[in-house]
Amino acid sequence: MFSFHWPELIIIVALAAILFPKRLPQIGDALGKGIRGFRRTVHEIDEQSGLGEIKEIGRREAADLRDRVTIDVKPSSAASAPGSAGGTPPEEHRSS
């Protein structure tokens, strides 16, 4: 689809301000109403189709998983020893 970035959006707003200075508040109001209507419709579709419940279950599961997962960032002494599984490879196995 189409995507706007900040420079394009600024140029469009500047052109609208130059070409339609008196109608700019009306254009902004109509744009705001359109965006609110779109968001309301998407929310209603989520509720009717059950997608909202699925999203909420996914959010809860992700939060639960984040709470259960811990990461040990300190390397163990065996991992730092040369020739061990987690350490630096021996000289004969290093590639140049």
SENU-735804 format. One record per residue: residue number from 1; residue in three letters; x negated, z negated, y negated of N, C-alpha, C in turn. Coordinates in nm, 2 decimals. Atoms other than C-alpha are relative to their C-alpha. Last residue first. Example, Ala and Ser with C-alpha at 12.3 -4.5 7.8 and 13.67 -1.06 7.14 Angstrom:
2
@num->2	residu->ser	nX->0.09	nZ->0.00	nY->0.11	caX->-1.37	caZ->-0.71	caY->0.11	cX->0.08	cZ->-0.08	cY->-0.11
@num->1	residu->ala	nX->-0.09	nZ->0.00	nY->0.12	caX->-1.23	caZ->-0.78	caY->0.45	cX->-0.09	cZ->0.00	cY->-0.12
# end
This chain:
96
@num->96	residu->ser	nX->0.07	nZ->-0.02	nY->0.13	caX->-4.22	caZ->-0.87	caY->1.78	cX->0.08	cZ->0.08	cY->-0.10
@num->95	residu->ser	nX->0.01	nZ->-0.14	nY->0.03	caX->-4.01	caZ->-1.01	caY->2.06	cX->-0.06	cZ->0.01	cY->-0.14
@num->94	residu->arg	nX->-0.03	nZ->-0.04	nY->0.14	caX->-4.07	caZ->-1.36	caY->2.18	cX->-0.02	cZ->0.15	cY->-0.02
@num->93	residu->his	nX->-0.13	nZ->-0.05	nY->0.00	caX->-4.07	caZ->-1.42	caY->2.56	cX->0.04	cZ->0.05	cY->-0.14
@num->92	residu->glu	nX->-0.01	nZ->-0.12	nY->-0.08	caX->-4.44	caZ->-1.47	caY->2.61	cX->0.14	cZ->0.07	cY->0.00
@num->91	residu->glu	nX->0.08	nZ->-0.11	nY->0.06	caX->-4.47	caZ->-1.71	caY->2.32	cX->0.02	cZ->0.13	cY->0.08
@num->90	residu->pro	nX->0.14	nZ->0.00	nY->-0.02	caX->-4.20	caZ->-1.95	caY->2.45	cX->-0.06	cZ->0.13	cY->-0.05
@num->89	residu->pro	nX->0.04	nZ->-0.06	nY->-0.13	caX->-3.85	caZ->-1.93	caY->2.29	cX->-0.16	cZ->-0.01	cY->0.02
@num->88	residu->thr	nX->0.06	nZ->-0.13	nY->0.02	caX->-3.77	caZ->-2.17	caY->2.01	cX->-0.05	cZ->0.05	cY->0.13
@num->87	residu->gly	nX->0.11	nZ->-0.01	nY->0.09	caX->-3.53	caZ->-2.45	caY->2.10	cX->-0.06	cZ->0.14	cY->-0.02
@num->86	residu->gly	nX->-0.05	nZ->-0.01	nY->0.14	caX->-3.18	caZ->-2.46	caY->2.24	cX->-0.12	cZ->0.02	cY->-0.10
@num->85	residu->ala	nX->-0.11	nZ->-0.10	nY->0.01	caX->-3.26	caZ->-2.39	caY->2.61	cX->0.04	cZ->0.02	cY->-0.15
@num->84	residu->ser	nX->-0.13	nZ->0.05	nY->-0.05	caX->-3.59	caZ->-2.57	caY->2.60	cX->0.10	cZ->0.10	cY->-0.03
@num->83	residu->gly	nX->-0.02	nZ->-0.04	nY->-0.14	caX->-3.93	caZ->-2.39	caY->2.57	cX->0.14	cZ->-0.05	cY->0.06
@num->82	residu->pro	nX->0.03	nZ->-0.14	nY->-0.03	caX->-4.03	caZ->-2.57	caY->2.26	cX->0.02	cZ->0.03	cY->0.15
@num->81	residu->ala	nX->0.12	nZ->-0.01	nY->-0.08	caX->-3.85	caZ->-2.90	caY->2.21	cX->-0.03	cZ->0.15	cY->0.03
@num->80	residu->ser	nX->0.11	nZ->-0.04	nY->0.09	caX->-3.59	caZ->-2.89	caY->1.93	cX->-0.13	cZ->0.02	cY->0.07
@num->79	residu->ala	nX->-0.02	nZ->-0.13	nY->0.06	caX->-3.29	caZ->-2.88	caY->2.17	cX->-0.12	cZ->0.05	cY->-0.09
@num->78	residu->ala	nX->0.03	nZ->-0.10	nY->-0.10	caX->-3.42	caZ->-3.17	caY->2.37	cX->0.01	cZ->0.14	cY->-0.05
@num->77	residu->ser	nX->0.15	nZ->-0.02	nY->-0.01	caX->-3.44	caZ->-3.39	caY->2.06	cX->-0.03	cZ->0.10	cY->0.11
@num->76	residu->ser	nX->0.05	nZ->0.10	nY->-0.09	caX->-3.07	caZ->-3.33	caY->1.98	cX->-0.15	cZ->0.02	cY->0.01
@num->75	residu->pro	nX->0.06	nZ->-0.05	nY->-0.12	caX->-2.98	caZ->-3.13	caY->1.67	cX->-0.05	cZ->-0.11	cY->0.09
@num->74	residu->lys	nX->0.13	nZ->0.04	nY->-0.02	caX->-2.75	caZ->-3.30	caY->1.42	cX->-0.06	cZ->0.05	cY->0.13
@num->73	residu->val	nX->0.09	nZ->-0.09	nY->0.07	caX->-2.45	caZ->-3.09	caY->1.33	cX->-0.14	cZ->-0.05	cY->0.01
@num->72	residu->asp	nX->0.12	nZ->0.07	nY->0.01	caX->-2.22	caZ->-3.24	caY->1.59	cX->-0.10	cZ->0.09	cY->-0.07
@num->71	residu->ile	nX->0.12	nZ->-0.08	nY->-0.01	caX->-1.88	caZ->-3.08	caY->1.52	cX->-0.12	cZ->-0.09	cY->-0.02
@num->70	residu->thr	nX->0.11	nZ->0.06	nY->0.08	caX->-1.56	caZ->-3.26	caY->1.57	cX->-0.12	cZ->0.08	cY->0.03
@num->69	residu->val	nX->0.13	nZ->-0.06	nY->-0.02	caX->-1.23	caZ->-3.10	caY->1.67	cX->-0.10	cZ->-0.07	cY->-0.09
@num->68	residu->arg	nX->0.07	nZ->0.03	nY->-0.13	caX->-0.93	caZ->-3.32	caY->1.71	cX->-0.14	cZ->0.05	cY->0.02
@num->67	residu->asp	nX->0.02	nZ->0.14	nY->-0.02	caX->-0.81	caZ->-3.33	caY->1.35	cX->-0.08	cZ->-0.04	cY->0.13
@num->66	residu->arg	nX->0.11	nZ->0.04	nY->0.09	caX->-0.87	caZ->-2.96	caY->1.30	cX->-0.03	cZ->-0.15	cY->0.01
@num->65	residu->leu	nX->0.13	nZ->-0.04	nY->-0.06	caX->-0.66	caZ->-2.90	caY->1.62	cX->-0.12	cZ->-0.03	cY->-0.09
@num->64	residu->asp	nX->0.03	nZ->0.08	nY->-0.12	caX->-0.38	caZ->-3.11	caY->1.49	cX->-0.13	cZ->0.04	cY->0.06
@num->63	residu->ala	nX->0.04	nZ->0.13	nY->0.06	caX->-0.38	caZ->-2.93	caY->1.15	cX->-0.04	cZ->-0.10	cY->0.11
@num->62	residu->ala	nX->0.14	nZ->-0.02	nY->0.06	caX->-0.38	caZ->-2.59	caY->1.33	cX->-0.05	cZ->-0.13	cY->-0.06
@num->61	residu->glu	nX->0.10	nZ->-0.01	nY->-0.10	caX->-0.09	caZ->-2.71	caY->1.55	cX->-0.14	cZ->0.02	cY->-0.05
@num->60	residu->arg	nX->0.02	nZ->0.13	nY->-0.06	caX->0.11	caZ->-2.83	caY->1.25	cX->-0.11	cZ->0.00	cY->0.11
@num->59	residu->arg	nX->0.07	nZ->0.08	nY->0.10	caX->0.05	caZ->-2.50	caY->1.06	cX->-0.03	cZ->-0.14	cY->0.06
@num->58	residu->gly	nX->0.14	nZ->-0.04	nY->0.01	caX->0.15	caZ->-2.30	caY->1.37	cX->-0.08	cZ->-0.08	cY->-0.09
@num->57	residu->ile	nX->0.06	nZ->0.04	nY->-0.13	caX->0.47	caZ->-2.50	caY->1.42	cX->-0.15	cZ->0.04	cY->0.00
@num->56	residu->glu	nX->0.02	nZ->0.15	nY->0.01	caX->0.55	caZ->-2.45	caY->1.05	cX->-0.06	cZ->-0.05	cY->0.12
@num->55	residu->lys	nX->0.11	nZ->0.02	nY->0.09	caX->0.49	caZ->-2.07	caY->1.08	cX->-0.03	cZ->-0.15	cY->-0.01
@num->54	residu->ile	nX->0.12	nZ->-0.03	nY->-0.07	caX->0.72	caZ->-2.06	caY->1.39	cX->-0.13	cZ->-0.02	cY->-0.09
@num->53	residu->glu	nX->0.03	nZ->0.11	nY->-0.10	caX->0.99	caZ->-2.25	caY->1.21	cX->-0.13	cZ->0.03	cY->0.07
@num->52	residu->gly	nX->0.04	nZ->0.12	nY->0.07	caX->0.97	caZ->-2.01	caY->0.91	cX->-0.03	cZ->-0.12	cY->0.09
@num->51	residu->leu	nX->0.14	nZ->-0.01	nY->0.03	caX->0.98	caZ->-1.71	caY->1.14	cX->-0.05	cZ->-0.12	cY->-0.08
@num->50	residu->gly	nX->0.07	nZ->0.11	nY->-0.07	caX->1.32	caZ->-1.82	caY->1.27	cX->-0.15	cZ->0.01	cY->-0.02
@num->49	residu->ser	nX->0.06	nZ->-0.06	nY->-0.12	caX->1.48	caZ->-1.49	caY->1.18	cX->-0.08	cZ->-0.10	cY->0.08
@num->48	residu->gln	nX->-0.10	nZ->-0.07	nY->-0.09	caX->1.73	caZ->-1.64	caY->0.94	cX->-0.07	cZ->0.05	cY->0.13
@num->47	residu->glu	nX->-0.09	nZ->0.10	nY->-0.05	caX->1.48	caZ->-1.88	caY->0.77	cX->0.10	cZ->0.06	cY->0.10
@num->46	residu->asp	nX->0.08	nZ->0.09	nY->-0.08	caX->1.21	caZ->-1.62	caY->0.72	cX->0.09	cZ->-0.11	cY->0.07
@num->45	residu->ile	nX->0.03	nZ->-0.08	nY->-0.13	caX->1.46	caZ->-1.37	caY->0.60	cX->-0.08	cZ->-0.09	cY->0.09
@num->44	residu->glu	nX->-0.13	nZ->0.00	nY->-0.08	caX->1.59	caZ->-1.63	caY->0.34	cX->-0.02	cZ->0.08	cY->0.14
@num->43	residu->his	nX->-0.02	nZ->0.14	nY->-0.05	caX->1.23	caZ->-1.70	caY->0.22	cX->0.13	cZ->0.00	cY->0.09
@num->42	residu->val	nX->0.10	nZ->0.02	nY->-0.11	caX->1.16	caZ->-1.32	caY->0.19	cX->0.02	cZ->-0.14	cY->0.06
@num->41	residu->thr	nX->-0.04	nZ->-0.09	nY->-0.12	caX->1.48	caZ->-1.28	caY->-0.01	cX->-0.09	cZ->-0.02	cY->0.11
@num->40	residu->arg	nX->-0.12	nZ->0.06	nY->-0.05	caX->1.40	caZ->-1.57	caY->-0.25	cX->0.04	cZ->0.07	cY->0.13
@num->39	residu->arg	nX->0.05	nZ->0.12	nY->-0.07	caX->1.04	caZ->-1.44	caY->-0.30	cX->0.12	cZ->-0.07	cY->0.07
@num->38	residu->phe	nX->0.08	nZ->-0.05	nY->-0.12	caX->1.18	caZ->-1.09	caY->-0.39	cX->-0.04	cZ->-0.12	cY->0.08
@num->37	residu->gly	nX->-0.09	nZ->-0.06	nY->-0.10	caX->1.44	caZ->-1.24	caY->-0.62	cX->-0.07	cZ->0.04	cY->0.12
@num->36	residu->arg	nX->-0.08	nZ->0.11	nY->-0.05	caX->1.18	caZ->-1.45	caY->-0.80	cX->0.10	cZ->0.05	cY->0.11
@num->35	residu->ile	nX->0.09	nZ->0.07	nY->-0.09	caX->0.95	caZ->-1.14	caY->-0.84	cX->0.07	cZ->-0.12	cY->0.07
@num->34	residu->gly	nX->0.02	nZ->-0.08	nY->-0.12	caX->1.24	caZ->-0.94	caY->-0.98	cX->-0.09	cZ->-0.07	cY->0.10
@num->33	residu->lys	nX->-0.12	nZ->0.01	nY->-0.08	caX->1.34	caZ->-1.21	caY->-1.22	cX->-0.01	cZ->0.08	cY->0.13
@num->32	residu->gly	nX->-0.01	nZ->0.13	nY->-0.06	caX->0.98	caZ->-1.24	caY->-1.34	cX->0.13	cZ->-0.02	cY->0.08
@num->31	residu->leu	nX->0.11	nZ->0.01	nY->-0.11	caX->0.95	caZ->-0.86	caY->-1.39	cX->0.01	cZ->-0.14	cY->0.07
@num->30	residu->ala	nX->-0.04	nZ->-0.08	nY->-0.12	caX->1.28	caZ->-0.85	caY->-1.58	cX->-0.10	cZ->-0.01	cY->0.11
@num->29	residu->asp	nX->-0.11	nZ->0.07	nY->-0.06	caX->1.17	caZ->-1.14	caY->-1.81	cX->0.05	cZ->0.08	cY->0.12
@num->28	residu->gly	nX->0.05	nZ->0.11	nY->-0.07	caX->0.83	caZ->-0.97	caY->-1.87	cX->0.11	cZ->-0.08	cY->0.07
@num->27	residu->ile	nX->0.07	nZ->-0.05	nY->-0.12	caX->0.99	caZ->-0.64	caY->-1.96	cX->-0.05	cZ->-0.12	cY->0.09
@num->26	residu->gln	nX->-0.11	nZ->-0.04	nY->-0.10	caX->1.24	caZ->-0.82	caY->-2.19	cX->-0.07	cZ->0.05	cY->0.12
@num->25	residu->pro	nX->-0.07	nZ->0.11	nY->-0.06	caX->0.95	caZ->-1.00	caY->-2.36	cX->0.11	cZ->0.03	cY->0.10
@num->24	residu->leu	nX->0.09	nZ->0.07	nY->-0.09	caX->0.75	caZ->-0.68	caY->-2.40	cX->0.07	cZ->-0.12	cY->0.06
@num->23	residu->arg	nX->-0.07	nZ->0.01	nY->-0.13	caX->1.04	caZ->-0.48	caY->-2.55	cX->-0.08	cZ->-0.08	cY->0.10
@num->22	residu->lys	nX->-0.12	nZ->0.07	nY->0.02	caX->0.93	caZ->-0.52	caY->-2.92	cX->0.07	cZ->-0.03	cY->0.14
@num->21	residu->pro	nX->0.02	nZ->0.14	nY->0.04	caX->0.57	caZ->-0.44	caY->-2.85	cX->0.13	cZ->-0.08	cY->-0.01
@num->20	residu->phe	nX->-0.13	nZ->0.06	nY->0.01	caX->0.64	caZ->-0.13	caY->-2.64	cX->-0.01	cZ->-0.14	cY->-0.05
@num->19	residu->leu	nX->-0.11	nZ->-0.10	nY->0.00	caX->0.35	caZ->0.12	caY->-2.66	cX->0.14	cZ->-0.07	cY->-0.02
@num->18	residu->ile	nX->0.02	nZ->-0.10	nY->0.11	caX->0.07	caZ->-0.12	caY->-2.77	cX->0.12	cZ->0.09	cY->-0.01
@num->17	residu->ala	nX->-0.01	nZ->0.07	nY->0.13	caX->0.18	caZ->-0.42	caY->-2.56	cX->-0.01	cZ->0.10	cY->-0.12
@num->16	residu->ala	nX->-0.14	nZ->0.04	nY->0.02	caX->0.25	caZ->-0.20	caY->-2.26	cX->0.02	cZ->-0.07	cY->-0.14
@num->15	residu->leu	nX->-0.08	nZ->-0.12	nY->0.03	caX->-0.09	caZ->-0.04	caY->-2.29	cX->0.14	cZ->-0.03	cY->-0.03
@num->14	residu->ala	nX->0.04	nZ->-0.04	nY->0.13	caX->-0.26	caZ->-0.38	caY->-2.30	cX->0.08	cZ->0.12	cY->-0.05
@num->13	residu->val	nX->-0.06	nZ->0.09	nY->0.09	caX->-0.06	caZ->-0.50	caY->-2.00	cX->-0.03	cZ->0.04	cY->-0.15
@num->12	residu->ile	nX->-0.14	nZ->-0.03	nY->0.00	caX->-0.16	caZ->-0.19	caY->-1.80	cX->0.08	cZ->-0.09	cY->-0.10
@num->11	residu->ile	nX->-0.02	nZ->-0.12	nY->0.07	caX->-0.52	caZ->-0.23	caY->-1.90	cX->0.15	cZ->0.03	cY->-0.01
@num->10	residu->ile	nX->0.02	nZ->0.03	nY->0.15	caX->-0.52	caZ->-0.60	caY->-1.81	cX->0.02	cZ->0.13	cY->-0.07
@num->9	residu->leu	nX->-0.11	nZ->0.08	nY->0.05	caX->-0.37	caZ->-0.52	caY->-1.47	cX->-0.01	cZ->-0.02	cY->-0.15
@num->8	residu->glu	nX->-0.12	nZ->-0.09	nY->0.01	caX->-0.62	caZ->-0.25	caY->-1.40	cX->0.12	cZ->-0.07	cY->-0.06
@num->7	residu->pro	nX->0.02	nZ->-0.10	nY->0.11	caX->-0.91	caZ->-0.48	caY->-1.48	cX->0.12	cZ->0.09	cY->-0.02
@num->6	residu->trp	nX->-0.01	nZ->0.05	nY->0.13	caX->-0.76	caZ->-0.77	caY->-1.27	cX->-0.02	cZ->0.10	cY->-0.11
@num->5	residu->his	nX->0.11	nZ->0.10	nY->0.02	caX->-0.71	caZ->-0.57	caY->-0.95	cX->0.01	cZ->-0.04	cY->-0.15
@num->4	residu->phe	nX->0.05	nZ->0.01	nY->0.13	caX->-0.40	caZ->-0.40	caY->-0.84	cX->-0.10	cZ->-0.10	cY->-0.01
@num->3	residu->ser	nX->0.06	nZ->0.13	nY->0.04	caX->-0.32	caZ->-0.30	caY->-0.49	cX->-0.05	cZ->0.01	cY->-0.14
@num->2	residu->phe	nX->0.08	nZ->0.00	nY->0.12	caX->-0.10	caZ->-0.02	caY->-0.36	cX->-0.05	cZ->-0.14	cY->-0.02
@num->1	residu->met	nX->-0.08	nZ->0.00	nY->0.12	caX->0.00	caZ->0.00	caY->0.00	cX->-0.09	cZ->0.00	cY->-0.12
# end
